[in-house]
Every structure is written in structure tokens, then in C-alpha cells.
Amino acid sequence: MDLPSHPARAALRLALAPPPALAGLVHHFHVEYASAGRVVVPASPLAQLTFFIAGGSLLPPEQGRRRLLDRAFVCGPMSRAIPAEWQPGTTFVSALIEPSRFSGLFGLPLNALLNLPVPLDDAVPGLPYRELQEALLATRHAAAWVELVSAWLLRLAARREDALRTAFRLPAALLFSPAETLAREHGISVRQFERRFLAAYGQNLRESRRLARYACALGMMLTGPQPLPRGQLTRIAMDAGYHDQAHMVRDFTELLGQAPGSLLAGPEAGELRLLRYDERSRLAVARGW
């Protein structure tokens, strides 16, 4: 898909499914073009690899100072909504990576990156990506950005084949099984299982289950009729595994930064715009959730 070449043009937001060769490794790609202003980065169970083409993101203060992130970075799952402020013209492409594949791909325990974006140079010193960054800067085509990052990830996966093959993975269908059962099936103690799960998924079982319920409910909201029919939030809460709608609202207030109804009713340019996609993009985001 072609992007307008002039940075003053209207913002564009896309979510794209990965090519078949990256299935199971990348959940989806996110492309942001020419955005600016305050934004809420919502919670997500997915890890992230992001390359900036223009602009950058001001993060919440650390030790009283705000930090500008404008270089390629990696980040683990997000267990809470985090406010940020995009600089004028901010443009980037992100690969949202399945958490169980991240450690094998980058050689990093994912729990070290929970809620923490880290410049790629600092996280994985010596990782060759300069040519990729130059190629990304040389084009204004969304499809080309995704193709370039996909090809780079495939080369990295080929080099890390052994680590990816032996990486700890838990089938999604087993996530809500008792820890004792999961440990027994892996032939290890519960404590060993919990340590391996934490390193592979970035969070413990309890928090991962919480994010899974949230992601499931969010997926149903994104792909359901817009606006949702009266009473649909209660049905979504039940189908996603919440005790009731109030339980879902409490989780969403922390994980999304607002109650779930805000996702459906707010303006396209609001702080929740990271989740405001066209219909095709919403399907790519919600796939598998």
C-alpha cells in the first residue's frame, strides 16, 4: 500500500497480517504515519520491535525527566496503559511478536523488558540492523516497510533456529490449566515451570491470564458491530472469561486507561487512537485473540 510522501498529510494507521513464513512468530505489523500528540499505549500481551522512520515518542518521566525515544527499540508485554506523546510527523513500523518466540529470537528473557522499551543497540549490542534502517528511511511505502522488516526477521530467525526450536512454549489452550498440571506435563517442578514461564512470557501465569482475558475481550470489541448493540459488553465479558461486566471494566480501566465503552465511543483522534483501525486492520489485530 502506498503512503503519501508529504509529511504534512493526514495521519494513517494500518495493521497488517504477517507473511506466511512469519506465522507463529509475528502476530501482526503496525504502521503509523505522520501522527502527533498525546496517545495512550494500551496494555498488550505481545512483545514489540519498532523502527522509527520520523519523529519519536516522549515517554513518562524517569527521575523527573521525560525521555525521547526515537531509535529502533524492543519492548516486552505491556501490563498497564502508558501515556506518551508523539512528536510531529511521527512515523514508525512495529512488528508485534508472539511472546514465546521473542527470547529465542533475541536471546533476552522477556521479563527484563516488561513495560520497558529499550533501544535495540542497548538490548542486543552488535545486532546488524543498520542496512535495514537505511532501507526503511529510503521509502514511503507501507508495504515496503513490512517487507523489509519481514525479510530481516526471517534472516534473524534462520540464524537463531536452534534457540527458537528449543524455546519454552505453552499452547494457548493450556494457559488456564493449573500450574501443577503444566509443570507435570513439562517434567519439571512448579517452581522451575514458573521461572521458565516468566522468562518466556514476561509475566507470571496470573498476570498472563489477565492479559489473555483482556486481549480476548478487546478482540471481540474490535471485530464486532460498530457501535456495539445494547447489552453486548455483558456478553463479551462472559465469553472472555470475566466474572461479570464490572470485572471487565475494572481490568480495562487499568489495562486500556479507560473503560471499554471509551474504545467504541471516542473520537478517531483521541488518546486511544492506537486502537482505531479500519475494518481490515481490526481483523489483523484481533486474529487469534
C-alpha positions as CSV (number, residue, x, y, z in Angstrom):
1,M,0.0,0.0,0.0
2,D,1.4,3.4,-1.0
3,L,1.8,6.1,1.6
4,P,1.6,9.8,0.8
5,S,5.1,11.2,0.6
6,H,4.5,14.6,2.2
7,P,4.8,14.5,6.0
8,A,2.1,17.2,6.4
9,R,-0.6,14.9,5.0
10,A,-3.2,13.3,7.3
11,A,-2.1,10.5,9.7
12,L,-2.5,6.9,8.5
13,R,-2.7,3.8,10.7
14,L,-2.6,0.3,9.5
15,A,-2.4,-3.2,11.0
16,L,-1.2,-5.9,8.6
17,A,-1.0,-9.6,8.9
18,P,2.5,-11.1,8.6
19,P,3.5,-13.2,5.6
20,P,3.0,-16.9,5.9
21,A,6.7,-17.5,6.6
22,L,6.4,-15.5,9.8
23,A,3.2,-17.1,11.1
24,G,3.6,-18.1,14.7
25,L,6.5,-15.6,15.1
26,V,4.8,-12.3,14.3
27,H,1.2,-11.6,15.3
28,H,0.8,-8.5,13.2
29,F,2.6,-5.4,11.9
30,H,1.5,-1.9,12.9
31,V,2.3,1.1,10.7
32,E,1.9,4.6,12.0
33,Y,2.3,7.5,9.6
34,A,2.5,11.3,10.3
35,S,0.9,11.2,13.8
36,A,1.4,13.6,16.6
37,G,0.2,14.5,20.1
38,R,-0.8,12.6,23.2
39,V,-1.5,8.9,23.0
40,V,-2.2,6.1,25.3
41,V,-0.2,2.9,24.6
42,P,-2.6,0.2,25.8
43,A,-1.6,-3.0,27.6
44,S,-0.7,-5.9,25.3
45,P,0.5,-9.5,25.8
46,L,2.7,-9.1,22.8
47,A,6.4,-8.1,22.6
48,Q,7.4,-5.4,20.2
49,L,10.1,-4.4,17.8
50,T,9.8,-0.9,16.4
51,F,11.7,1.1,13.8
52,F,11.2,4.9,13.6
53,I,11.1,6.5,10.2
54,A,10.4,10.0,11.5
55,G,9.7,11.7,14.8
56,G,9.7,10.0,18.1
57,S,7.8,9.4,21.4
58,L,8.2,11.2,24.6
59,L,7.8,8.7,27.5
60,P,6.6,9.3,31.1
61,P,9.2,11.0,33.3
62,E,12.0,8.9,34.9
63,Q,13.8,10.6,37.8
64,G,11.9,13.8,37.0
65,R,12.9,13.9,33.3
66,R,11.0,12.8,30.2
67,R,12.8,10.6,27.7
68,L,12.6,10.9,23.9
69,L,12.6,7.5,22.2
70,D,13.4,8.0,18.5
71,R,15.6,5.0,17.8
72,A,14.8,1.3,17.0
73,F,13.7,-0.4,20.2
74,V,12.3,-3.6,21.6
75,C,9.8,-3.9,24.4
76,G,8.2,-6.7,26.3
77,P,4.5,-7.1,27.1
78,M,2.6,-4.1,28.5
79,S,0.8,-4.8,31.8
80,R,-0.7,-1.4,32.0
81,A,-1.7,1.6,29.9
82,I,1.2,4.1,29.5
83,P,0.8,7.7,28.3
84,A,3.2,9.0,25.7
85,E,3.4,12.0,23.4
86,W,4.4,11.6,19.7
87,Q,6.4,14.3,18.1
88,P,5.1,16.0,14.9
89,G,5.2,13.7,11.9
90,T,5.9,10.5,14.0
91,T,6.1,7.6,11.6
92,F,7.1,4.0,12.5
93,V,6.7,0.3,11.7
94,S,6.3,-2.2,14.5
95,A,6.4,-6.0,14.5
96,L,4.2,-7.3,17.3
97,I,5.9,-10.6,18.2
98,E,4.5,-13.6,19.9
99,P,6.0,-13.5,23.4
100,S,7.1,-17.2,23.5
101,R,9.2,-16.5,20.4
102,F,10.9,-13.3,21.5
103,S,13.5,-14.8,23.8
104,G,14.6,-17.3,21.2
105,L,14.8,-14.6,18.5
106,F,16.7,-12.0,20.5
107,G,18.3,-14.0,23.3
108,L,16.7,-11.9,26.0
109,P,14.5,-13.0,29.0
110,L,11.2,-11.2,28.3
111,N,10.5,-10.4,31.9
112,A,13.5,-8.0,31.8
113,L,11.6,-5.9,29.2
114,L,8.1,-5.8,30.9
115,N,6.7,-2.3,30.3
116,L,10.2,-1.2,29.3
117,P,11.1,0.0,25.8
118,V,14.9,-0.4,25.3
119,P,16.9,0.9,22.3
120,L,17.8,-2.1,20.2
121,D,21.5,-1.1,20.4
122,D,21.4,-1.4,24.2
123,A,19.2,-4.5,24.3
124,V,21.2,-6.6,21.8
125,P,24.6,-5.0,21.2
126,G,26.0,-5.7,17.8
127,L,22.8,-6.8,16.2
128,P,23.1,-5.9,12.5
129,Y,20.2,-3.7,11.5
130,R,21.8,-0.5,10.1
131,E,21.2,-1.5,6.5
132,L,17.5,-2.2,7.3
133,Q,17.2,1.2,9.0
134,E,18.6,2.9,5.9
135,A,16.3,1.0,3.6
136,L,13.3,1.9,5.7
137,L,14.3,5.6,5.5
138,A,14.6,5.4,1.7
139,T,11.0,4.6,1.0
140,R,7.5,5.9,1.9
141,H,5.6,2.7,1.1
142,A,3.9,0.8,4.0
143,A,4.1,-2.5,2.1
144,A,7.8,-2.0,1.5
145,W,8.4,-1.3,5.2
146,V,6.6,-4.5,6.2
147,E,8.5,-6.5,3.5
148,L,11.9,-5.1,4.6
149,V,11.3,-5.8,8.3
150,S,9.8,-9.3,7.5
151,A,12.9,-10.2,5.4
152,W,15.2,-9.0,8.2
153,L,13.2,-11.1,10.8
154,L,13.4,-14.2,8.6
155,R,17.2,-13.9,8.4
156,L,17.4,-13.4,12.1
157,A,15.2,-16.4,12.7
158,A,17.3,-18.6,10.4
159,R,20.4,-17.7,12.5
160,R,18.5,-18.4,15.7
161,E,16.9,-21.6,14.5
162,D,18.2,-23.8,17.3
163,A,17.2,-21.3,20.0
164,L,13.7,-20.9,18.5
165,R,13.2,-24.6,18.2
166,T,14.1,-25.3,21.9
167,A,12.4,-22.2,23.3
168,F,9.8,-22.7,26.1
169,R,6.3,-22.5,24.7
170,L,2.9,-23.1,26.2
171,P,0.0,-23.7,23.9
172,A,-2.7,-21.0,24.4
173,A,-5.3,-23.6,25.1
174,L,-3.4,-24.7,28.2
175,L,-2.8,-21.2,29.7
176,F,-5.7,-21.6,32.2
177,S,-4.7,-25.0,33.4
178,P,-3.4,-25.4,37.0
179,A,0.3,-24.7,37.4
180,E,0.8,-28.1,38.9
181,T,-0.6,-29.8,35.8
182,L,1.5,-27.7,33.5
183,A,4.7,-28.4,35.4
184,R,4.0,-32.1,35.4
185,E,3.4,-32.2,31.7
186,H,6.8,-30.4,31.2
187,G,8.5,-32.9,33.6
188,I,9.7,-30.1,35.9
189,S,8.8,-28.7,39.3
190,V,6.3,-26.0,39.7
191,R,9.0,-23.5,40.7
192,Q,11.0,-24.4,37.6
193,F,8.0,-24.1,35.5
194,E,7.1,-20.6,36.9
195,R,10.7,-19.4,36.3
196,R,10.7,-20.6,32.7
197,F,7.3,-19.2,32.0
198,L,8.2,-15.8,33.4
199,A,11.3,-15.6,31.3
200,A,9.5,-16.7,28.1
201,Y,6.3,-14.7,28.5
202,G,7.4,-11.7,30.6
203,Q,4.9,-12.1,33.3
204,N,3.7,-14.8,35.7
205,L,0.8,-17.1,35.0
206,R,-1.7,-15.0,36.9
207,E,-0.9,-11.8,35.0
208,S,-0.6,-13.6,31.7
209,R,-4.1,-15.0,32.2
210,R,-5.4,-11.5,33.0
211,L,-3.9,-10.1,29.8
212,A,-5.3,-13.0,27.8
213,R,-8.8,-12.3,29.0
214,Y,-8.4,-8.6,28.2
215,A,-7.0,-9.4,24.7
216,C,-9.9,-11.8,24.0
217,A,-12.5,-9.2,25.0
218,L,-10.6,-6.4,23.1
219,G,-10.6,-8.6,20.0
220,M,-14.3,-9.1,20.2
221,M,-14.9,-5.4,20.6
222,L,-12.7,-4.5,17.6
223,T,-14.3,-7.1,15.3
224,G,-17.9,-6.7,16.5
225,P,-20.6,-4.4,15.0
226,Q,-19.8,-0.7,15.5
227,P,-21.4,0.6,17.7
228,L,-22.0,-2.5,19.8
229,P,-25.6,-3.4,20.4
230,R,-27.1,-2.7,23.8
231,G,-26.0,-5.4,26.3
232,Q,-23.2,-6.7,24.1
233,L,-20.5,-5.7,26.7
234,T,-22.0,-8.1,29.2
235,R,-21.9,-10.9,26.6
236,I,-18.3,-10.1,25.7
237,A,-17.3,-10.1,29.4
238,M,-18.8,-13.6,29.9
239,D,-17.3,-15.0,26.7
240,A,-13.8,-13.7,27.6
241,G,-13.9,-15.4,31.0
242,Y,-14.6,-12.4,33.3
243,H,-16.8,-12.9,36.4
244,D,-19.1,-10.1,35.2
245,Q,-19.1,-6.8,33.3
246,A,-17.8,-4.9,36.3
247,H,-14.8,-7.2,36.5
248,M,-14.0,-6.4,32.8
249,V,-14.5,-2.7,33.4
250,R,-12.0,-2.7,36.3
251,D,-9.4,-4.5,34.2
252,F,-9.9,-2.3,31.2
253,T,-9.6,0.9,33.2
254,E,-6.1,-0.2,34.2
255,L,-5.0,-2.0,31.0
256,L,-6.6,0.3,28.5
257,G,-6.5,3.5,30.5
258,Q,-10.3,3.9,30.2
259,A,-13.5,1.9,30.5
260,P,-14.2,-0.4,27.5
261,G,-17.0,1.9,26.2
262,S,-14.5,4.6,25.6
263,L,-12.8,2.5,22.9
264,L,-16.1,2.4,21.0
265,A,-17.3,6.0,21.5
266,G,-14.3,8.2,21.5
267,P,-13.0,10.3,18.6
268,E,-10.7,9.0,15.9
269,A,-8.0,11.5,17.0
270,G,-8.3,10.8,20.7
271,E,-5.6,9.3,23.0
272,L,-6.9,5.8,22.3
273,R,-6.3,6.2,18.6
274,L,-3.7,3.4,18.6
275,L,-6.6,1.0,18.6
276,R,-8.7,2.9,16.0
277,Y,-8.3,1.0,12.8
278,D,-10.3,0.4,9.6
279,E,-12.1,-2.9,9.4
280,R,-9.4,-4.9,7.7
281,S,-6.8,-3.7,10.2
282,R,-9.1,-4.6,13.2
283,L,-9.2,-8.2,11.9
284,A,-5.4,-8.3,11.7
285,V,-5.1,-7.1,15.3
286,A,-7.7,-9.4,16.7
287,R,-6.6,-12.5,14.9
288,G,-6.1,-15.4,17.3
289,W,-7.5,-13.5,20.3
